[in-house]
Amino acid sequence: MSRNRFILRRPFPYVYRRTALFIVLINFIIYGLRYVYPELAEYINYYGSMNPILVEQGHMYWQFVTYMFLHGNIQHIFFNMLALLVFGLGFEKAVGSREFLLFYFLCGALSGFFSFLVYRFTGQYRVFLLGASGAVYALLFAYAVFFPRSVFFIWGIIPVPAPVMVFIYALVELGSQFFGSGSNVAHVTHLFGFFAAWLYFVIRMGIHPVKIWKDTYKR
């Protein structure tokens, strides 16, 4: 193994501090500030959301991170933060808080960057991307890799294994992206969340998710 590859895969000392809870708290604080102070909301949206023109011409590269802390409405933030708690706390406990933070912010930033490339080269200059969905979808992917035998119940009735849930969500997002009715949901960012997580596991952890899932269910 080369020296660079060794450094890239060097594990962090394990600590568990429930940092997912702090991320949820920060998200709700920012949402509350925007709700209570509407004049501040416009400023935060402009500088915090990810916009292709502001990134490229205004050099506001921090938007690849800050967009993850902004949400459009109460439903948007509630379901994102609920998913962050459901998938994030288990994954954080498994890998440690430092690895979790690197995973969360790197996958979220990569989702924003890949989305930026799509928006930039398809001429969607007026898009203002916001929400933690890219990072949250990455966490769903990670949860399915670390807990492949976990089962979710759709409508509280239909049992679906976690890896199958990832596959279903991927199909739904692909269909919505290419055949949807043009809603404000950033389906491409959700897909890039899965892709960023896959890259992270292969490059950083040396784990091949599909092999994990195959080995789990062929026993």
C-alpha positions in Angstrom: 0.0 0.0 0.0 1.4 3.4 -1.0 2.2 6.0 1.7 -0.6 8.4 0.4 -3.2 5.6 0.5 -2.0 4.6 4.0 -2.5 8.2 5.2 -5.9 8.5 3.5 -7.2 5.4 5.3 -5.6 6.2 8.7 -8.4 5.8 11.3 -9.2 8.5 13.9 -9.0 7.7 17.6 -12.5 6.6 18.6 -14.6 9.1 20.5 -18.4 9.2 20.7 -19.9 12.5 21.6 -23.3 12.4 19.8 -22.3 15.2 17.5 -25.4 14.4 15.3 -27.5 16.0 18.0 -25.4 19.2 17.9 -25.8 19.4 14.1 -29.6 19.0 14.5 -29.6 21.8 17.2 -27.6 24.2 14.9 -30.0 23.6 12.0 -33.0 24.4 14.2 -31.3 27.5 15.6 -30.5 28.8 12.1 -34.1 28.0 11.0 -35.5 29.8 14.0 -33.4 32.9 13.4 -34.6 33.1 9.8 -38.2 32.7 10.9 -38.0 35.2 13.7 -36.0 37.8 11.8 -37.2 37.9 8.2 -34.8 40.7 7.3 -31.9 38.4 8.4 -33.4 35.5 6.4 -32.8 37.2 3.1 -29.2 37.8 3.9 -28.6 34.3 5.1 -30.4 32.8 2.1 -28.3 34.8 -0.3 -24.9 34.1 1.2 -25.7 30.6 2.6 -27.6 28.8 -0.1 -25.6 27.3 -3.0 -26.0 29.3 -6.2 -23.9 28.5 -9.3 -23.2 32.2 -10.2 -22.3 33.2 -6.7 -19.9 30.3 -6.4 -18.3 30.7 -9.7 -18.2 34.5 -10.1 -18.5 35.6 -6.5 -16.1 32.9 -5.2 -18.5 32.0 -2.4 -17.1 28.5 -2.0 -18.3 28.2 1.5 -21.8 27.7 0.1 -20.8 24.0 -0.5 -21.1 23.6 3.3 -23.5 26.3 4.4 -26.3 25.2 2.2 -26.6 22.1 4.4 -27.8 24.3 7.3 -30.6 26.1 5.5 -34.1 24.7 5.0 -37.1 26.0 3.1 -39.9 25.2 5.6 -40.8 23.3 8.7 -41.5 20.0 6.9 -38.2 20.2 5.1 -36.1 20.7 8.2 -38.2 18.3 10.4 -37.9 15.3 8.1 -34.2 15.9 7.3 -33.3 16.2 11.0 -35.4 13.2 11.9 -33.5 11.2 9.3 -30.2 12.6 10.6 -31.0 11.3 14.0 -32.3 7.9 12.9 -29.4 7.1 10.6 -26.7 9.4 12.0 -26.6 8.4 15.6 -26.2 4.7 14.8 -23.5 5.4 12.2 -21.7 7.8 14.5 -21.7 5.3 17.3 -20.2 2.7 15.0 -17.4 4.7 13.5 -16.8 7.5 16.1 -17.7 11.1 16.1 -14.6 12.3 14.1 -15.2 9.9 11.3 -18.9 10.7 11.3 -18.2 14.5 11.0 -15.7 13.9 8.2 -18.2 11.7 6.4 -21.2 14.0 6.9 -19.6 17.2 5.8 -17.5 15.8 3.0 -20.4 13.9 1.5 -22.7 16.9 1.9 -20.1 19.2 0.3 -19.5 16.8 -2.5 -23.3 16.5 -3.1 -23.4 20.3 -3.4 -20.3 20.4 -5.7 -21.7 17.7 -8.0 -25.0 19.6 -8.1 -23.2 22.8 -8.9 -21.6 21.1 -11.9 -25.0 19.9 -13.2 -26.6 23.3 -12.6 -23.6 25.1 -14.2 -23.4 23.1 -17.3 -27.2 22.9 -17.9 -27.6 26.6 -17.5 -29.7 26.5 -14.3 -28.1 29.7 -12.9 -31.0 30.8 -10.8 -31.0 27.8 -8.5 -30.5 28.4 -4.8 -29.8 25.0 -3.3 -30.5 24.5 0.4 -31.1 21.6 2.7 -29.2 18.8 4.4 -30.7 16.1 2.1 -27.5 15.3 0.2 -25.7 14.5 3.5 -28.8 12.8 4.9 -29.1 10.5 1.9 -25.4 9.7 2.3 -26.1 8.7 6.0 -29.0 6.4 4.8 -26.4 4.7 2.5 -23.9 4.5 5.3 -26.5 3.0 7.7 -27.4 0.4 5.2 -23.7 -0.6 4.8 -23.0 -0.8 8.5 -26.4 -2.3 9.5 -27.4 -4.3 6.3 -29.8 -6.5 8.3 -31.8 -3.6 9.6 -35.4 -3.5 8.5 -37.6 -0.5 7.9 -41.4 -0.7 7.8 -43.1 1.2 5.1 -46.4 2.6 6.4 -45.6 0.6 9.5 -46.6 -2.6 7.7 -44.2 -3.6 4.8 -40.8 -4.7 6.0 -37.9 -3.5 3.8 -34.2 -4.3 4.5 -32.0 -1.2 4.6 -30.0 -2.0 1.4 -33.3 -2.5 -0.5 -34.5 0.8 0.9 -31.4 2.5 -0.6 -32.1 0.9 -4.0 -35.8 2.0 -3.8 -34.9 5.5 -3.0 -32.3 5.6 -5.8 -34.9 4.5 -8.3 -37.4 7.0 -7.0 -34.9 9.8 -7.2 -33.8 8.8 -10.7 -37.4 8.7 -11.9 -38.3 12.0 -10.3 -35.2 13.6 -11.7 -35.9 12.6 -15.3 -39.6 12.2 -15.4 -40.8 14.5 -12.6 -43.0 17.5 -12.9 -40.3 20.1 -12.1 -40.8 20.4 -8.4 -38.4 22.3 -6.1 -37.0 19.1 -4.7 -33.3 18.6 -5.6 -33.4 15.0 -6.7 -30.0 15.2 -8.3 -28.5 16.2 -5.0 -30.1 13.2 -3.3 -28.5 10.9 -5.9 -25.2 12.6 -5.5 -25.5 11.9 -1.7 -25.6 8.2 -2.4 -22.7 8.6 -4.9 -20.5 10.6 -2.5 -21.1 8.0 0.2 -20.1 5.2 -2.1 -16.9 7.0 -3.0 -16.2 7.6 0.7 -16.5 3.9 1.6 -14.4 2.7 -1.4 -11.6 5.4 -1.1 -11.5 6.2 2.6 -12.6 3.0 4.3 -11.7 0.4 1.6 -15.2 -1.0 1.9 -17.2 -2.1 -1.2 -20.9 -1.6 -0.2 -22.4 -3.9 -2.8 -20.1 -6.7 -1.7 -21.2 -6.2 1.9 -24.8 -6.5 0.9 -24.2 -9.5 -1.3 -22.3 -11.3 1.4 -25.0 -10.5 4.0 -27.9 -11.9 2.1 -26.3 -14.9 0.5 -25.7 -16.5 3.9 
